[in-house]
Amino acid sequence: MKKFIVFGLGTFGSTITQRLMEQGGEVLAVDSKQELVEEIKDKVTQAVCLDSTSEESLAMLGINDFDCGIVCMGQDMDASVLTTLLVKKLGIPNLIARAATSSHAQILRLIGASEVMEPEKEVAERLAKRLTSSHLLSYISLADDHLLAEIASTPSIMGQTIKDLDFRARFNINIIAVKKLVPEITPEGLNAFKEEIVDVPKPEDQIEESDILVVVGKSKNIESLKKEIEE
């Protein structure tokens, strides 16, 4: 069982803390505000109220006994930077920190954060992409600038087979599934549709008007595909 220590129990930090617990981790939650510690103490392994910018206070926590530390005080840059620096110094093997700005992120990387999260930037980029893409329905960022994306069928690809489209050769993109709307009769005798997922579609499978393609590839390649099929 992995052991985590989370610093900062605002909305972001408390959400991460509870998700780690749900996934079976052991979590020590830390914040300098007693009221935030009180709110979460019954939902985590342990909750402690202390100043994480104090090296003496941090040393009492046995930092190097944890598998991963997560610094969530994104808006308080001074506390975030100092906590990250001290926790790294005390020997935690994996340290993740939240940044509010690009310059904040750069500082956190320079002082030794293993990974830096920029949630506000990621949310803004995702929203902008969704608002400006009529056929890119949703996507999830993966490692190494790859995306798992859902793309709605367009007139330019309707009626073609997976083999005809040949996205792998043309765009270096893999179609891993196709979502289809299948007609059904409800118990009340009404005509309706249900969503059916075709896992690993066959080369001869044909794309229909209501289909949604689930694809994986680099973001720049998916953007190229989107532009072509929307023309």
C-alpha positions as CSV (number, residue, x, y, z in Angstrom):
1,M,0.0,0.0,0.0
2,K,1.4,3.4,-1.0
3,K,1.8,6.1,1.5
4,F,1.1,9.8,0.5
5,I,1.5,13.1,2.3
6,V,-0.5,16.0,1.0
7,F,0.2,19.6,1.8
8,G,-2.6,22.2,1.5
9,L,-6.2,21.2,2.0
10,G,-8.1,23.7,-0.2
11,T,-10.5,22.3,-2.8
12,F,-7.7,20.9,-4.9
13,G,-5.8,19.3,-2.1
14,S,-8.8,17.9,-0.3
15,T,-10.1,16.4,-3.5
16,I,-6.8,14.7,-4.3
17,T,-6.6,13.5,-0.7
18,Q,-10.0,11.8,-0.8
19,R,-9.4,10.2,-4.2
20,L,-6.1,8.7,-3.0
21,M,-7.9,7.2,0.0
22,E,-10.6,5.8,-2.4
23,Q,-7.9,4.1,-4.4
24,G,-6.6,2.4,-1.3
25,G,-3.7,4.6,-0.4
26,E,-2.6,5.7,3.1
27,V,-2.7,9.5,3.3
28,L,-1.4,12.0,5.8
29,A,-3.1,15.4,5.2
30,V,-1.3,18.6,6.3
31,D,-2.4,22.2,6.5
32,S,-1.7,25.2,8.6
33,K,-5.4,26.0,9.1
34,Q,-7.0,24.0,11.9
35,E,-10.5,24.2,10.4
36,L,-9.4,22.5,7.2
37,V,-7.7,19.8,9.1
38,E,-10.9,19.2,11.2
39,E,-13.0,19.0,8.0
40,I,-10.9,16.1,6.6
41,K,-9.6,14.3,9.6
42,D,-12.3,11.6,9.5
43,K,-11.8,10.9,5.8
44,V,-8.0,10.2,5.8
45,T,-5.5,8.0,7.6
46,Q,-4.2,11.0,9.6
47,A,-4.5,14.8,9.5
48,V,-2.1,17.2,11.1
49,C,-2.1,21.0,11.6
50,L,1.3,22.5,11.2
51,D,3.3,25.0,9.2
52,S,4.9,23.2,6.3
53,T,7.4,26.1,5.7
54,S,9.1,25.1,9.0
55,E,11.8,22.5,8.5
56,E,11.7,21.6,12.2
57,S,8.0,20.9,12.0
58,L,8.3,18.8,8.8
59,A,11.2,16.8,10.2
60,M,8.8,15.4,12.9
61,L,6.6,13.9,10.2
62,G,9.2,11.4,9.0
63,I,9.0,12.6,5.4
64,N,11.2,9.9,4.0
65,D,8.8,7.2,5.1
66,F,6.3,8.3,2.4
67,D,6.3,7.1,-1.2
68,C,5.0,10.4,-2.6
69,G,4.5,14.0,-1.5
70,I,2.0,16.4,-3.1
71,V,2.2,20.1,-2.6
72,C,-1.1,21.7,-3.4
73,M,-0.8,25.3,-2.2
74,G,-0.8,26.8,-5.8
75,Q,-2.1,30.2,-4.9
76,D,0.4,30.9,-2.1
77,M,3.6,30.8,-4.1
78,D,5.9,31.5,-1.2
79,A,4.5,28.6,0.9
80,S,4.4,26.3,-2.1
81,V,8.1,27.0,-3.1
82,L,9.4,26.7,0.5
83,T,7.4,23.6,1.3
84,T,8.6,21.9,-2.0
85,L,12.2,22.9,-1.2
86,L,12.1,21.6,2.4
87,V,10.3,18.3,1.6
88,K,12.7,17.6,-1.2
89,K,15.6,18.3,1.2
90,L,14.2,15.9,3.7
91,G,14.4,13.0,1.2
92,I,11.0,12.1,-0.2
93,P,11.5,10.0,-3.3
94,N,8.7,11.4,-5.4
95,L,7.4,15.0,-5.1
96,I,4.6,16.5,-7.1
97,A,3.7,20.2,-6.8
98,R,0.9,22.4,-8.1
99,A,1.7,25.6,-9.9
100,A,-0.6,28.6,-10.5
101,T,1.5,30.2,-13.2
102,S,4.2,29.2,-15.8
103,S,6.9,31.0,-13.8
104,H,5.8,29.3,-10.6
105,A,6.0,25.9,-12.4
106,Q,9.5,26.7,-13.6
107,I,10.7,27.5,-10.1
108,L,9.2,24.3,-8.8
109,R,11.0,22.3,-11.4
110,L,14.3,24.0,-10.7
111,I,14.1,23.3,-7.0
112,G,13.5,19.6,-7.5
113,A,9.8,18.8,-8.0
114,S,9.5,15.4,-9.8
115,E,6.3,16.6,-11.5
116,V,4.5,19.9,-11.7
117,M,0.8,20.2,-12.3
118,E,-0.8,23.3,-13.8
119,P,-4.5,22.6,-13.4
120,E,-5.8,26.0,-14.3
121,K,-3.8,26.0,-17.5
122,E,-4.9,22.5,-18.4
123,V,-8.6,23.3,-17.8
124,A,-8.3,26.5,-19.9
125,E,-6.6,24.7,-22.8
126,R,-9.2,21.9,-22.7
127,L,-12.1,24.3,-22.7
128,A,-10.6,26.4,-25.6
129,K,-10.1,23.3,-27.7
130,R,-13.6,22.0,-27.0
131,L,-15.2,25.4,-27.8
132,T,-13.3,25.8,-31.1
133,S,-13.7,22.2,-32.3
134,S,-17.1,21.2,-33.8
135,H,-16.2,17.5,-34.1
136,L,-13.5,17.0,-31.4
137,L,-16.0,16.1,-28.7
138,S,-13.7,15.4,-25.8
139,Y,-10.2,14.3,-25.0
140,I,-7.9,13.1,-22.2
141,S,-4.2,14.1,-22.0
142,L,-1.9,11.2,-21.8
143,A,1.9,11.0,-21.4
144,D,4.3,12.4,-24.0
145,D,1.9,14.8,-25.6
146,H,-0.6,12.1,-26.6
147,L,-4.3,12.3,-26.5
148,L,-7.2,9.9,-26.2
149,A,-9.9,11.7,-28.2
150,E,-13.5,11.3,-29.3
151,I,-14.2,12.6,-32.8
152,A,-17.7,12.8,-34.3
153,S,-18.2,11.4,-37.8
154,T,-18.3,14.0,-40.6
155,P,-19.6,13.9,-44.2
156,S,-16.0,13.4,-45.5
157,I,-15.6,10.0,-43.7
158,M,-19.2,8.7,-43.6
159,G,-19.5,5.5,-45.6
160,Q,-15.8,4.7,-45.6
161,T,-14.4,1.7,-43.9
162,I,-11.6,1.7,-41.3
163,K,-9.3,0.4,-44.0
164,D,-10.3,3.2,-46.4
165,L,-9.6,5.9,-43.8
166,D,-6.2,4.4,-43.0
167,F,-5.6,6.9,-40.1
168,R,-2.5,4.9,-38.9
169,A,-0.6,5.4,-42.1
170,R,-1.9,8.9,-42.9
171,F,-1.8,10.5,-39.5
172,N,0.0,8.0,-37.2
173,I,-3.3,7.7,-35.2
174,N,-5.0,4.5,-34.0
175,I,-8.8,4.0,-33.9
176,I,-9.3,2.0,-30.8
177,A,-13.1,1.9,-30.7
178,V,-16.2,3.2,-32.4
179,K,-19.3,4.3,-30.5
180,K,-22.5,3.6,-32.4
181,L,-26.2,4.5,-31.8
182,V,-28.2,1.3,-32.1
183,P,-32.0,1.4,-32.4
184,E,-34.0,-0.6,-29.8
185,I,-37.5,-1.0,-28.6
186,T,-38.2,0.0,-25.0
187,P,-40.5,-2.0,-22.7
188,E,-43.2,0.6,-23.4
189,G,-42.9,-0.1,-27.1
190,L,-41.2,3.2,-28.0
191,N,-38.5,3.5,-30.5
192,A,-35.2,4.6,-28.9
193,F,-31.4,4.3,-29.3
194,K,-28.7,2.9,-27.1
195,E,-25.0,3.5,-27.3
196,E,-22.9,0.5,-28.3
197,I,-19.1,0.4,-28.3
198,V,-17.3,-1.6,-30.9
199,D,-13.9,-2.5,-29.4
200,V,-11.0,-2.8,-31.8
201,P,-13.0,-2.2,-35.0
202,K,-12.3,-4.4,-38.0
203,P,-10.8,-3.0,-41.2
204,E,-14.1,-3.6,-43.1
205,D,-16.3,-1.8,-40.5
206,Q,-18.0,1.2,-42.1
207,I,-18.4,4.6,-40.5
208,E,-22.0,5.8,-40.1
209,E,-23.5,9.2,-39.6
210,S,-23.9,9.0,-35.9
211,D,-20.6,7.3,-35.1
212,I,-18.0,8.6,-32.7
213,L,-14.4,7.5,-33.3
214,V,-12.2,6.9,-30.2
215,V,-8.6,7.5,-31.3
216,V,-5.2,7.7,-29.7
217,G,-2.2,9.7,-31.0
218,K,-0.1,12.8,-30.6
219,S,-2.0,16.0,-30.2
220,K,-0.6,17.6,-33.3
221,N,-1.6,14.6,-35.4
222,I,-5.1,14.6,-34.0
223,E,-5.3,18.3,-34.8
224,S,-4.2,17.6,-38.4
225,L,-6.9,14.8,-38.7
226,K,-9.6,17.1,-37.3
227,K,-8.8,19.8,-39.8
228,E,-8.9,17.4,-42.7
229,I,-12.2,15.8,-41.9
230,E,-13.9,19.1,-41.2
231,E,-13.0,20.5,-44.6
